[in-house]
Amino acid sequence: MSVMPKISLIDMDDLPEYELGDIRLENHFFVAWHFSRWLNSEMHLCATYEVQGIARALFDLAHMQSPTGTLPDDDVQLSRLLRLDIMRWRELRAMEFGPLRGWFRVRCGDRIRLAHRVVIEVLSDAMQRRDERERVAGEKAVAMRLKRLRDGLRGLGLNDRALADNVLIERMDEWLLEHVSGQRRVPAYERVLAFAKQQGWFGRPSNY
């Protein structure tokens, strides 16, 4: 006996907007898997192992979709993503504890997609971790750039008093960012040093 899909009309205005927006994460290859939460979930306790395996595959597949974290609301596409016969997929989807349990429709621009609260939560955590890594990496990059600037200026004879002036060094770094492209070499340090002296950034000549 074949299982026919349920057909219903959906008003997109009644659907929530996907809260993560048009997100596309680059180099997104790892997500946290809270096994204790999964082992105590209704899906694990009530669904067949076949359904559980497919449900887990859908969680992973959603991270490779666009927007990240969503699935197509289409049986043909879902069955192909899962490499399942379309009729078998529809049988599984019709179960009370089917593989799409917990997924809900959302608006993604002019499309209707499927989202899941747990996937959104995991993605939000991944985004926060990414932002923190970028912040730390940015701070390290700035620190290394300022160190190279100090080393370069020291090589040109700038005294320790001037090199210890954070405001001065950061001001010179900003000038270099604006006026020098590519790798900074001795001529770049000579230019910024001459400009700083010309503009009176050091105050009295004895300060440098």
C-alpha positions as CSV (number, residue, x, y, z in Angstrom):
1,M,0.0,0.0,0.0
2,S,1.5,3.3,-1.1
3,V,1.6,6.3,1.2
4,M,0.6,9.6,-0.4
5,P,1.9,12.9,0.9
6,K,-0.5,15.1,2.7
7,I,-1.3,18.2,0.7
8,S,-2.1,21.5,2.5
9,L,-2.1,25.1,1.6
10,I,0.4,27.2,3.6
11,D,0.3,31.0,4.0
12,M,3.9,32.1,4.2
13,D,2.8,35.2,6.2
14,D,1.8,32.8,9.0
15,L,5.2,31.2,9.2
16,P,8.1,32.5,11.4
17,E,11.2,34.0,9.7
18,Y,14.2,31.7,10.1
19,E,15.9,33.4,13.1
20,L,19.5,32.9,11.9
21,G,18.8,34.6,8.6
22,D,20.6,33.8,5.3
23,I,23.5,32.3,7.2
24,R,26.3,30.4,5.4
25,L,29.2,29.3,7.6
26,E,32.5,28.8,5.9
27,N,34.7,25.9,7.0
28,H,31.9,24.6,9.1
29,F,32.8,20.9,9.7
30,F,32.3,20.4,13.5
31,V,29.3,20.6,15.8
32,A,28.9,19.6,19.4
33,W,26.8,16.5,20.0
34,H,25.2,16.4,23.4
35,F,24.8,12.6,23.7
36,S,23.2,12.7,27.1
37,R,20.4,15.0,25.8
38,W,19.9,12.7,22.8
39,L,19.8,9.5,24.9
40,N,17.1,11.0,27.1
41,S,15.0,12.5,24.2
42,E,11.7,11.2,23.0
43,M,13.2,10.5,19.6
44,H,15.7,8.0,21.1
45,L,13.2,6.5,23.6
46,C,10.3,6.1,21.2
47,A,11.6,6.0,17.6
48,T,12.9,2.9,15.8
49,Y,16.7,2.7,15.3
50,E,16.1,3.2,11.6
51,V,14.3,6.5,12.3
52,Q,16.9,7.5,14.8
53,G,19.7,7.0,12.3
54,I,17.8,9.0,9.7
55,A,17.0,11.8,12.2
56,R,20.7,12.1,13.0
57,A,21.6,12.2,9.3
58,L,19.1,15.1,8.9
59,F,20.7,17.0,11.7
60,D,24.1,16.7,10.0
61,L,22.7,17.4,6.5
62,A,21.1,20.6,7.7
63,H,24.5,22.0,8.4
64,M,25.4,21.6,4.8
65,Q,22.3,23.3,3.4
66,S,21.5,26.9,2.5
67,P,20.6,28.7,4.8
68,T,22.8,26.6,7.1
69,G,20.7,24.7,9.6
70,T,17.6,24.2,7.4
71,L,16.2,21.5,5.3
72,P,14.1,21.6,2.1
73,D,10.4,21.1,2.8
74,D,10.1,18.6,-0.1
75,D,9.9,14.8,0.1
76,V,11.7,14.3,-3.2
77,Q,14.7,16.4,-2.2
78,L,14.8,14.9,1.3
79,S,14.6,11.3,0.1
80,R,17.5,12.0,-2.3
81,L,19.6,13.7,0.4
82,L,19.1,10.6,2.5
83,R,19.4,8.2,-0.5
84,L,16.1,6.6,0.4
85,D,13.3,5.4,-1.9
86,I,10.6,8.1,-2.0
87,M,7.9,5.7,-0.8
88,R,9.9,4.4,2.1
89,W,10.7,8.0,3.1
90,R,7.0,8.9,3.1
91,E,6.2,5.9,5.2
92,L,8.8,7.0,7.8
93,R,7.7,10.6,7.7
94,A,4.1,9.6,8.4
95,M,5.1,7.8,11.7
96,E,4.2,9.5,15.0
97,F,7.9,9.4,15.9
98,G,9.2,10.0,12.4
99,P,12.6,11.5,11.4
100,L,11.1,15.0,11.0
101,R,9.7,15.1,14.5
102,G,10.6,18.5,16.0
103,W,11.2,20.2,12.6
104,F,8.9,23.1,11.8
105,R,8.4,25.3,8.7
106,V,10.0,28.7,8.5
107,R,10.3,31.5,5.9
108,C,13.7,31.9,4.2
109,G,13.2,34.8,1.9
110,D,10.6,33.6,-0.6
111,R,11.1,30.0,0.3
112,I,9.6,27.6,2.9
113,R,12.2,25.5,4.7
114,L,12.4,23.3,7.8
115,A,14.2,24.3,11.0
116,H,14.8,22.6,14.3
117,R,15.3,24.2,17.7
118,V,18.2,22.0,18.6
119,V,20.0,22.7,15.3
120,I,19.5,26.4,15.8
121,E,20.9,26.2,19.3
122,V,23.9,24.2,18.1
123,L,24.5,26.6,15.2
124,S,24.2,29.7,17.5
125,D,26.8,28.2,19.8
126,A,29.1,27.5,16.8
127,M,28.7,31.1,15.6
128,Q,29.6,32.5,19.0
129,R,32.7,30.3,19.1
130,R,33.7,31.4,15.6
131,D,33.3,35.1,16.6
132,E,35.4,34.5,19.7
133,R,38.1,32.8,17.7
134,E,38.1,35.7,15.2
135,R,38.3,38.2,18.0
136,V,41.2,36.5,19.7
137,A,43.0,36.0,16.3
138,G,42.5,39.7,15.5
139,E,43.9,40.7,18.9
140,K,47.0,38.5,18.3
141,A,47.5,39.8,14.8
142,V,47.4,43.4,16.1
143,A,49.8,42.6,18.9
144,M,52.3,41.0,16.5
145,R,52.0,43.9,14.0
146,L,52.7,46.4,16.8
147,K,55.7,44.3,17.9
148,R,57.1,44.3,14.4
149,L,56.6,48.1,14.2
150,R,58.4,48.6,17.5
151,D,61.3,46.3,16.3
152,G,61.5,48.2,13.0
153,L,61.5,51.6,14.7
154,R,64.1,50.4,17.2
155,G,66.3,49.4,14.3
156,L,66.0,53.0,13.0
157,G,67.2,54.4,16.4
158,L,64.0,55.3,18.1
159,N,64.5,55.4,21.8
160,D,62.8,53.2,24.4
161,R,60.8,56.1,25.8
162,A,59.0,56.7,22.4
163,L,58.7,52.9,21.8
164,A,56.9,52.6,25.1
165,D,54.3,55.2,24.2
166,N,51.3,53.1,23.2
167,V,49.3,56.0,21.8
168,L,52.2,57.0,19.6
169,I,52.8,53.5,18.3
170,E,49.1,52.9,17.6
171,R,48.9,56.2,15.8
172,M,51.9,55.3,13.6
173,D,50.3,51.9,13.0
174,E,47.1,53.5,11.8
175,W,49.1,55.7,9.4
176,L,50.8,52.7,8.0
177,L,47.5,50.8,7.6
178,E,46.2,53.7,5.6
179,H,49.3,54.5,3.5
180,V,51.3,51.3,3.1
181,S,49.9,48.2,1.4
182,G,51.5,44.7,1.6
183,Q,54.3,43.7,3.8
184,R,56.0,46.4,5.9
185,R,59.7,46.8,5.3
186,V,62.3,49.3,6.4
187,P,61.3,52.0,3.9
188,A,57.7,51.9,5.3
189,Y,59.1,52.5,8.8
190,E,61.3,55.3,7.6
191,R,58.3,57.0,6.0
192,V,56.1,56.8,9.1
193,L,59.0,57.9,11.3
194,A,59.6,60.9,9.1
195,F,55.9,61.8,9.0
196,A,55.5,61.5,12.7
197,K,58.5,63.9,13.3
198,Q,57.1,66.3,10.7
199,Q,53.6,66.3,12.4
200,G,55.1,66.8,15.8
201,W,53.8,63.6,17.2
202,F,56.9,63.2,19.4
203,G,56.8,66.7,20.9
204,R,60.4,67.9,21.6
205,P,63.3,66.3,19.5
206,S,64.7,64.9,22.7
207,N,61.7,62.6,22.9
208,Y,62.9,60.5,20.0
